[in-house]
Amino acid sequence: MSSHSGKYLVVDLTSRKTEVRELPERLLRDYLGGAGLGARLLLEWSRAGADALSPENPIVFACGTLSGTMAPASACHAVVTKSPLTGLQSSSLSSGLWSLSLKRTGFDAVVVTGAASSLTYLFIDDNQVHFRKADTLASKGCPDTEAAIRRESGDSRVQVASIGPAGEAMVRFATIRDGLRLTHWGGAGAVMGSKRLKAIAVRGTWPISVPDIAKMWDDCADLTARLRQRAASDDARLSLSAWLMSGSGSCPLPARNYQQSISEGAASLAGECAKKDHLIKTVACPACPVACQHVYRLTEDPHSDEQLVLDKETLAALGPMCGMFHLPVILRAAELCQFYGLDPVSAGACVAWAMECFERGLLSSKDTGGLDLSFGSADGVVETIRRIGQRKGIGDMLAEGVKRASAKVGHGSDEWAMHVKGQEIGGCDPRGMPGLALALAAGMQPPRTDGAEVSISGVKDQEDLAAAGDSIGICPCTRQYFRDLAEDASRLYTLATGLPMDPAELRRAGERINNLKKAFNIREGWRRADDWLPPRLLKDPVGSAGAVAEKDLKAAILDYYRQRGWTAEGFVPAEKITALGTDDVQMMLKGNWHGTPSHTVR
């Protein structure tokens, strides 16, 4: 018995055919599950150089190893695909009931290829797959789509991962809603839209087995109690108001498109976040003892039933980054992101860039359709989000992402286009934080707004452990509460699968996953010059922090490459791939792979 089913589902939308393939034990051990398994399957099923918005770009949904077990904070799955924003691999984690339902269908992962001839949604009902017309769902927002599919199924237990109008319009940072928060960055929703795939509904009823349920129960009960106790004493990390007043913990929050620090408006915004007529409650994902999701009332009317989960990344991107410190406006913008299916971090970064262009005279009122796009303009924030979701007016240009938009506007606007490799960066300012600057410029795991600063020499190890966590399926929001994440995660992996795993092997798996991701990116055109920061961070100081020193950053990147065993130009040598025990990956990268390590069982 094992929490792994050892099977994954392949869906070809073009031919409307499905097949089930086996996952060998070695593959599951080498890549754990979740993000690692998703990265491995993406490489196997993709063609080098395929356009991210073409039928040839697969999208992979992969369950974390621990999903469906009693392990705390483990109801996770990863979405992995080639990003329409960067042309490189995009991997993001989500948690909630959809993750559990997919795992209980009996599949460790789902690979979706091709493109449907008309708008379609998939219904995975245990081991049966149905292709259903979605014409009536066209242009519907994510919440309405989910409700409509549940009504059609006649079962409230059906869980839905959907895209909104932005995904259908292939906005390059469209996301997928499969829980209370929008966590899938990089344009995964646009990839679904390019496949004319409106949603994936799942109903899983099969139990998840583990080798020794009594031992698993004892260990998880103890771990859950420890996590709950640690989280309860850490109000500054969980409370949005305390987080704002503490200067966002160890990760400074920028304002007005990284021109200023958040400090001048933090007090007023923190006060609104703490008001009882705004904050209703906090909720938790399944099996999570932390309860970090803050539910807010959308209007100032205390009798309103309109509610929204607001997280730190969304608050930072749609608030201070746009010069906005009024909570009801931020909530309304976040609600539009939910409806249209937009990554709020990318959306906020695009609006902030446009606002700076407007104030500098590069965008006129004619360009904005009469909108005042000054920093702090409520109509500017809310209406621009709406136009991005509709690809209307200035929203059509911003829907391409800030890198492409700045190339179109020109006149030096790329100097304040806040992205790395085409992916917009959120509210996490690396000025004065060398480890954060390195992780943002060259790292494999994007930093979070509440992430702790790490030394330059520790970035590689932190990333490898994060990759392992994303694969075994432990929510990133809870990892700081583990006493020893590598020790606890490796023990949980063994309890869930019966496969031996120690902390060193777990970190080794994380290193293998990160090297696989890097190798994929190199195949897709990554070059050394891509590992760099936006010009503003290298030129403009903010507050008491100076600009990132280019000389120091170059030295740190070279040292990071050396630690990883890469060349001075950042490429992964063949011997490194061999040393990690992934010769099959080397064959696929060279184009010599003529099959899969699995075989059809249905």
N, C-alpha and C positions, 0 to 999 in steps of 0.2 A: 504494500500500500504506500501511496505517495501523494502529496498535494499536487504533483504534476500528473496530468492525464497522459502525457507523452504523445499528444496529437495536436495538429493545428488544421484549421480550415482555410482553403483557398477558394476565393470567389472571383470568377471572371464575369464582369458586368457586360462585356461585349457579347459573349456567347451565351450568357445566363446559365453557365455550368458551374458546378462546385465539385470539389474533391477533398478528401481528408488525407493528410499525410502524417506519417509518424515522425516523432522527434527522438532521435537516439539519446540514450542516457548521457553519453559523453557531451553532446551538444548542450543539454540542459545543465550539466555540471560546469561546463566551460563558460557559459553565458548567463547562467542562473535563472533567467526569466525576464519579464518586464522589458526595460529599456535595452538590456544586453541581448536578449533573444530577438527583440524587434530590430535592432541594428544588424544582427546576423541574417535575419530573413530579408531585410531590405536589400542587402548586398546580393543575396542569392537571387532575388526575383527582379532586380532592376537592370537596366541596360545603361552602360556608361554614356554620359552625355545627353540622356533623355531630358526633354524639357519637363520641368516640374509640373506644368499644367497640361501635359499630354497624357493620353491613356496608358503610355508606357511607364509612367511613374506609379509604383504601387504605394499603398498606404497600409501600415501594419498596426494592428491593435494587439498588444501582448500583455497578458496578466502577470502581475508580480507573483513570485513563488509562494508567498504567504497568503495571498488573497483567498478568502473563503475559509481560512483557519481562524482559530481564536487568538492569534498573535495580535497584540495591540497596534493600532494605527497602520493596518496592513491591507485595507480594502482598496488596493491601488492597481492601476494599469497604465501602460505607456502607449503613446501614439508616436510612431516613427515614420518619417517620409522624407523626400527631398523637398527642401523649402523653396517656395516661389519667390521669397524675399532674397535669399542668399545663394541659391543654387547648390547649397551644401545640405548635409543631413540636419534635420530638425527632430529633436526628441524631447517630449514633454510628458509629465506625469499628472495623473488625475486620480481622485479617490471618490468613493461613494457606492451607491447601490448598483450602478451600471457595471462597475468592476466585478462585484460579487456575482451578479447575474450572468455575465459572460463566462466567468470561471465555472459556474455551475451548469453551463451547457455541455461541458465535457471537452472543451478546447482550451489549450494554453495560449493560443493566438489565432488571429484571423488576418489573412493577407488578401487585400482587395486589389484587383487588377482591372485593366480595361476601362471602358466607359459605356454607360447605358445609352440607348437610343433616345430615351425620354426620361423625364424626372422620375426617379424610382426610390423606394426605400426597401431595405432588407429586413426581414423578420427571421431571426435565428431562434427557433423554438426547440430548445434542447438540441438534439442532433439533426433537426430538420431545418432547411433553409428555404424561405419563400421570397420571391421577387414580387413586389407589389407596386402598383402605379401610385405616383405621388403628385399627379397633376393638380389635385385639389389643395395640395400643400404649398404650391408655388407661391413665393413671396411672403409666406407666413413667417412670423418670428419664431425663435427657438421655443419659448414657453408654449405658444399656441400649437406648434407642431407636435410637441411631446403630448399635450393633452388630447389632440385629435387622434394620434396613433393609439393611445390607451383606450379611447372611446371605441375606436374601430376594432381593437382586439377584444374588448369586453373584459379586460383583466387589468386591474390597477397595479398588479405586480410587474407588469411589463415595464422595463427600463429602456429609455430612449437616449441615444446620442445623436444630436441633430445639428444642422447648420441653418442659419437664417438667410435673409435676402443678400447679405454681404457675401456669403459663401457661394450662393447661386451666381452672383455677379463677378465672382472670382477676384474680390478685393484681396490683395496679396497678403494681408495679415488677418484675413477672416479666420475665425476659430471654430471649435466644436464645443457645444455645450453638452456635457454628460454628467453634470452634477450641479451643485449650487454656485460654483465659481467657474470663471472662464480661465482655464490654466494652460490651454494648448496654444503656444506661440508658434511663430514661424510660417503661418499660412496653411495649417492642416485643413482648415475649413474650406480654403480655396481649392485645395487638391480634391476634396470631396465634391465641391461644386463642379470642377472640371470633369468629374466622372458622372455628373448628373445624379449623384447619390445624396438624397435629401436627409436620410437618417438611417441608423442601424438600431432596430429594436431587438431586445433580447429578453427571453424568458428561460431562465435556467432553473431546473429543479433537482438536478443530481447532487448528491452529497459529496463533500470533499473529504477524502480519507487521509489519515496520517498513521504512521506505524505504531505509535504508542500514545493513545489519546490521553491516558491518565498522566503520563509524564509531561505531555504538552500542556495539559490543563494546569498542573502545578506550577510549571515554569512561567506560563503566561499570566496566571493570576498574580504571582509575585511581581512580575515585571510591570503589569498594569498598575498595581498599587503604587509602585515606586514612581512611575511616570506621572500618575495623577498627583502625587504629593509634590513632586518637583515643579510641575506646571502651576499648581495652585499658589506656590510661593513666588512666581515670576510674573507679577502683574504687568511690569513694564514691557514685557515681550508680547503679552496677549492683548492688553488693552490698547486700543488705537489712540486714546487720549493720552495715556501715560507714555506710550511710544513716541508720540509727537513731542511731548514736553521734554523727553529725555534726549532730544536731538536725534531721534530714530535709532537709539542704541549705539552700536559701534559702526553703523553705516550712515554717513551723512546724507541727508536728503537735499537735493538741489531745488531751486525755484526758478521760474521764468526761463525755461530752456537752458538750465545750467549757468545762467548769468549771475545768480545770487544764491545765498543760503536760505533755507526754509525758516530760519530763526525768527525773522521779523513778523511772520504771520502765523507761527505755530500755535501761539497761545489762544488766538480767537478760534482757530479750527479745532484745537484740542477741546476747547470748551463746548463747542457744538457737538463733537463726537461723544462727549460724556453726558449730554442732556438726556434725561429719561424719556422725553417726548420724541426723541430720535432713535436711541438705542433701545431695542425691544428685548433681545435675549441673545445668548450665544448658543450655538448648536455644534454637535460633533458628527463626524462621519461614522459609519458603522465600525464598531470595535475600537473606537478611539477614546482614550481617557482624557484628552487634552481640551477638546471643545474650543477651537480657536476661531470658529466662523461667527462673525458678528452680524446679526440681523437688524437692519435699520428700517424705520418707516420712511416711505418715499416722500411724503409730504409733511408739512408742519402741523397738519390736523391730527390731534391725538386719537381721533376715532377712525382714522383711515386704516383700511386693511391691506393697502399696497405695501409690500415688503421687498427687501433686497439684501443679499449678503454682500458686505463690503469688506475687502481685504486690503492689506497695506499697499500692495503694488498698484491696485486700482486707485486708491486714495491718493497716492503720491503722483501718479501719472496724470490723472484727470483734475487734480487739485493744484498743488504748488507748482508743478511743471508748467501749467498754463496760467500761473498767477492767480489761481482761484482758491479762496480760503473760506467759501461759503458752502457748508455741507449740503443743503438741499439741491444746489446746482450740480455738485459732484455726483450726488445720488441720481439725479435725473440723467446726467450723461452716462453713468454706469448702467442705468436701466436701458438706455438706447443701445449700448454695447451688447447687453443681454439679448435684446430683441433682434438686432441685426446680425448678431454673431460676430462681433469684432473683438480682437485682442485689445483690452483697454490700455495696456502699456504702449503698444505700437500706436494706437489711436491717439493717446495723449501726447506722445512724442511728435507725431505729425502735426497735431493742432498747435503745439508749442512752437514748432519750427515755422509754421505758417504765420503765427502771431508775430514772431520776430521779423519775418519778412515784411509783414504789413507795417509794423512800426518803423522799419528802415526804408519804407517806400518802394520795396520791390514788388509788392502786391498792392493793387489799388482797390478802391470800393467797387469798381467795375469788375475786377478779377474775382472778388469775393461775392459778387451778386448783391452788393449793398450791405453786406454784413460788416459790423465793426469787429475787427479781429485784434483789437488791442488786448494786451495781457489783462486778465481779470474780467473780461467781458462775458457775462453769463450767456447772452444770445450767441456770442462767438463760439463758445465751447460747445453748447448743446446743439445748435443748428449745424455746425461743421461736422460733428459726429453723425448727425442724421444724413447729411449730404454725402459723406464718405460711404455710409451703408447703402445709399441709393446710387452711388457713382454719378452724382448730379453736380454740375457746375464745378467749383473748385474741388469738390469731393472726389471727382474722377481722377484728378491729378494726385491728390493725397492718397487715394486708394492704391497707388502703385508703391507706396512706401516712401520714406523720407530720402533715401539715397537717390531713387529715380526722380523724385519731385525736385530735388535740389539741382540735379543735372539739367532738368528742363528749364528751371527758372534762371540758373546761372548767376552771374554777377557776384560770385564769391559766396553764395548762400550755402555751399557745401561746408564752409568753415563752421557753421553752427548746426549742421545736420547731425544729430546725435545718434549715430549708429555704429556698429562694428560688423563688418562684412555684409552690410545690408540689413542686419537685424537691429531694430531700434532698441536702445538701452533704457532701462527704467530709472527709478529714483534711487540710484546708488552711486554716489560721487566718489571717484577714486583719488581725487586730489588730496595729498597728504597721507595716502594709504598705499604704500608701494605694493603690498601683496594683492590688494584689490585691483590695482592698476594692471598688474601682470595677468591676473585671472581673467579680467575683462578683455584685455588685448589679445591674449594668446591661448587662454585656457579652454578646456573642453566642457566645463560646466558653468553656465552664466550665474553670477552672484545674485543672491536675493537681497532685498532691501534690509532685512534684519540679520543678514549673515555676519558672523564675527570676522574681524580682520584676521588674516593669517600671514605669517611671515613669507617672504619670497621663497625661501627654501622649502616651505611646507605646502605650497600650492599643489604640487604634483600628488602628494600623498592624500591631501584633502579631496582632490578630484577623483582619485581612484576609489576612495571610500564612498564618495557620493554616487559614483557610477554603480557600485555594488548595491548601495541602498536603493537606487532607482530600479534595479533589476530584481532584487529580492522582494521589493515592494513595501518599503517603510516610508511613510509620508515625510517629506522634507521638513514640514512644519514642526515635527515632534522630535527630530533626531538630536537636538541639543539637550533633550531631557534624559537621554540614555547615559548611564554611568560610563560604559565602554561600548560604543556602537559596534565596533568590529567583533568584539567578544560576544555580545548579545545577538547580533545578526547571524553570525556563523552558527551559534548554538541553535537558534530558531530554524535555520535552514536545515540542519541535520534532523531536528525533531520533526519537521514538516515533510521531509523527503526520504529520510533514512540513509541519505548519502553523507559520508563523512566530510566535514568542512571545519577548518580551524581559521582563526583570524588572519593568518598569513595567506592562506589559500583564498580567502574572501577578497583580500586586497589585491591579490594576483589576478583574480577574475575581473576586478574593477580596472586594473591596468590593461588587461586583454581587451576589454570592451572599449576603453578609450583609444587604444591603438587601432582597433577595427574602425571606429568612427573617423579617426584621422586618416586612415588609409582610404576610406570611402571618399572623404572630402578631397584628398589629393587626386583621386581618380576623376573627380568631378570638376577639377580646375583650380583648387586652392593653390596659392603661392605665398611665399614668405611675406610679401608686402601686405597681405591681407591681415596679418597679425599686428594690428596697430590700433591706436585710439583716435577719436575725432579731434581735429585740430584745436578746438576750443580747450580741451583738457590739457593740451600740451603748451598752450600759450597764455591762457587767462587764469590768474589766481582767483580764489574766491574766499571771502572771510579771512581767516588766519592761515588757510592752507594755500601753499604755492602751487603753481602749475606742475604737472608731471614732467620731470626732467627727461628729455629724450635720450640723453646718453645713458642714464641709469636704467631706463626702460629697455633699451637695446641690450644692455648687459644682462638684465634680468631674463629677457627672452632667450638669449643664447644659453644661459645657465639652465633655464627650464628645459630647453631642447636637449641639453647634455644629460640632465637627470633622467629624461625619458628614453635616452639611448637613440635619439634621432640625429640627423646630420645637422650641420651648422645652418643649413637652409630650411630646416624643419621637416625634412622628408623622413619617412620611416624606412630604414634599410630592410632588405629581405631577410637578413639574419635575425633581426628583431622579431619579425613575424614568426619565423621558425622557432626562435627561443621561447615564444609564448605558446607554442604547440598549436599553431593555426595554419598549417600548410595548405589546407583546403581554401582558406581565405586568399593566400598567395596565388593559387591557381585561378580563382575567380577574378582577382585583380588583373591578372595577365590575359584573361579571356580564354583560358584553357579548360574552363569548367564545362562539362557536358552533361551535367545531371545534378541531382540534389542528393544530399546524404540521407534522404528519406524515401519512402516508397508509398505508393497509393494503397490505401486499405479500404477505400470505398469508391 
